[in-house]
Amino acid sequence: MTKTITDSSEARILIVEDDPATIKLMEAQLRGEGYSVDSVRDGGQAAAKVSEVSPDLVLLDIMLPKKSGFEVCKQIKGNEATSSVPVIMVTALTDMESRVKGIAVGADDFLSRPVDKTELVARVKSLLRIGKLNKELAKGLLSARESGEKLQMQQRVLKSMSAQLMQASHLKYEFIVSMSHALRTPLNVIIGFSEMLQDGLVGELNEKQEKYVQNIRESGRELHQLISNVVDVFKLDTGKVPLETTEFQLRDVIDSVLAGYESIAQEKRITVTVEVAPDVLRICADPQKLATILDKLFSNAFMFTPDRGRVDVTAEEQEDHVRICVADSGGGLSPEDCERVFLEFYRVPGSGAPAGAGSGLGLAIAKKLVMMHGGDIWAESQGEGGAKFIFALPFQQE
């Protein structure tokens, strides 16, 4: 049954926070406003608690034991029964990266630490008011479906909701683009100056200084890639990326993308092979997007392939599709990971990758681009025998 909130005394708030002192403070502030408050201290119990108590709003910390706030939010929003519950994520004031990830998993609003009582109460009231309006709209839609006489009203409500969703999507996209520009500018300066230091343009560095500068440069590049990936995901999800197909030489695109991995292949002494069947020398697709798909798969393959390992690329005809496979000799994937590896922000546990390596978005972007072509992508593995990432594209694009 849908619950309608008429005042704060009927609203139920769930706090998901691992710090007892913060829980106590929030509980006191919210109960002082007449709200009913429940709490849970780890991410593993959060989704079950939401289903159990049916809160009207969730205050969700990001750093939680057992399961992060991002995973909890994605779980809440991915469950049809709880997807409409508003979620406010609590993060650091300047933690823009966490806010971007929060938006990606469905967060409705954010609170900065330390939490200010006035801001906390204002944001809670605002989201509860929006939630009440959404529930009233849902109730109106139900009545309209039950009565033919109210069909016209139903169409108006649907049109209004559609316009609101489009506007919200547009605003979210504009925010991501603006944020990415604001972050890239200082990042480019950091990366540029670290490269100048490494090249010795401002004086020779000792071994310890060289190590520190290398860490700064690599971290800057990783954050730059994360920002680019997040923007790409939003562009793909909002249909702002057109498909521009043409006929071209498949081997040329493969060789061009592989050229960017020559240094890492030499450094790790990885053997690279490419086999393109004669019947797929030329294909019809978007060459730039195919290059991006291959880049994401190659990046993954070279990251997880050990020293003196192998990366094998094959392309062949399969009925009316071209089937391209990127195989590595890394640690392999479990059957469960073969299914999950294309999810946004998913990282294979215990994969042996360097700490902080990858954004968890590369394979998700590859999948979205393959789907744009009307194709399919999947992973295969036999345990420690490495993994194969395979995608199939139709020869002719509609």
QUIBELPE-V428555 format. One record per pair of residues at least 24 apart in sequence whose C-alpha atoms are under 7 Angstrom apart, sorted by sequence separation. I is the first residue (numbers start at 1). J is the second residue. If there is no record, write none. Layout:
# QUIBELPE-V428555
{{I;J} {I;J}}
This chain:
# QUIBELPE-V428555
{{11;35} {12;36} {13;37} {14;38} {15;39} {16;40} {17;41} {18;42} {42;66} {43;67} {305;329} {306;330} {373;397} {9;34} {10;35} {11;36} {12;37} {13;38} {14;39} {15;40} {16;41} {17;42} {43;68} {47;72} {251;276} {305;330} {342;367} {8;34} {9;35} {16;42} {43;69} {46;72} {191;217} {304;330} {8;35} {9;36} {60;87} {62;89} {301;328} {47;75} {57;85} {58;86} {59;87} {60;88} {61;89} {62;90} {43;72} {47;76} {56;85} {57;86} {58;87} {59;88} {60;89} {61;90} {62;91} {77;106} {191;220} {297;326} {16;46} {57;87} {58;88} {59;89} {60;90} {61;91} {251;281} {74;105} {250;281} {70;102} {73;105} {74;106} {249;281} {250;282} {73;106} {187;220} {249;282} {250;283} {73;107} {248;282} {249;283} {257;291} {70;105} {247;282} {248;283} {247;283} {248;284} {280;316} {247;284} {270;307} {271;308} {280;317} {246;284} {247;285} {253;291} {257;295} {269;307} {270;308} {271;309} {272;310} {273;311} {274;312} {275;313} {276;314} {277;315} {279;317} {245;284} {246;285} {268;307} {269;308} {270;309} {271;310} {272;311} {273;312} {274;313} {275;314} {276;315} {277;316} {184;224} {245;285} {246;286} {268;308} {270;310} {271;311} {272;312} {273;313} {274;314} {275;315} {276;316} {14;55} {86;127} {245;286} {338;379} {13;55} {244;286} {280;322} {338;380} {12;55} {13;56} {14;57} {15;58} {16;59} {17;60} {243;286} {12;56} {13;57} {14;58} {15;59} {16;60} {17;61} {11;56} {12;57} {13;58} {14;59} {15;60} {16;61} {18;64} {17;64} {180;227} {333;381} {304;353} {332;381} {334;383} {303;353} {332;382} {333;383} {332;383} {332;384} {331;384} {332;385} {177;231} {330;384} {331;385} {332;386} {333;387} {176;231} {331;386} {332;387} {329;385} {330;386} {329;386} {330;387} {328;386} {329;387} {328;387} {327;387} {328;388} {173;234} {327;388} {326;388} {327;389} {325;388} {326;389} {325;389} {326;390} {325;390} {296;362} {297;363} {324;390} {325;391} {296;363} {324;391} {323;391} {324;392} {323;392} {296;366} {322;392} {323;393} {321;392} {322;393} {321;393} {322;394} {293;366} {321;394} {322;395} {320;394} {321;395} {320;395} {293;369} {289;369} {29;117} {284;395} {283;395} {284;396} {285;397} {284;397} {5;132} {4;132} {4;135} {229;361} {233;365} {226;359}}
